[in-house]
Amino acid sequence: MDTHSPDRAPAPELGLVDGLIQLSFILQAILGRLASQEGLSVTQLRMLAVLDDREIGMRALAGILELEKSSVTGLVDRAERRGLVQRVAVPGNRRAVHVTVTDSGRSIVHLVHDAVRSEIGHLADTLSERQQSSFRRCLETLIHHYVTHRAIPR
């Protein structure tokens, strides 16, 4: 007789890569739901998050988002029409513009960030302190390696 209820089914055995992929799917689902609630795509939300603490040019923004500059132009256009970002002239360079998030855009970023932190926090709370510490160190190592070897702008 099976003593496991559906709520307490043992976790499936996953390889490291499959586990990371499944975790990324969970995060994408959370982000997708929250972005949709704000009438945004996940890419638009990522753009706002990137701009939350900086004012940067379109080319740099495209590099961070790993998108073509023309795609970023469309993202910025749509966000600007909604009052979430604004283009700012670069002093001394008439042709250059930077993009910055507005207060409205920043409030969305912070709202979504808090919601994601809460949901992922509840998920992480299922791990012991020791497991969380070990997992955090592993994540830091993976992220550091990716950033240093792929030269991703931060």
Secondary structure, 3 states (H helix, E strand, C coil): CCCCCHHHCCCCCCCHHHHHHHHHHHHHHHHHHHHHHCCCCHHHHHHHHHHCCCCEEHHHHHHHHCCCHHHHHHHHHHHHHCCCEEEEEECCEEEEEEEEECHHHHHHHHHHHHHHHHHHHHHHCCCCHHHHHHHHHHHHHHHHHHHHHHCCCC
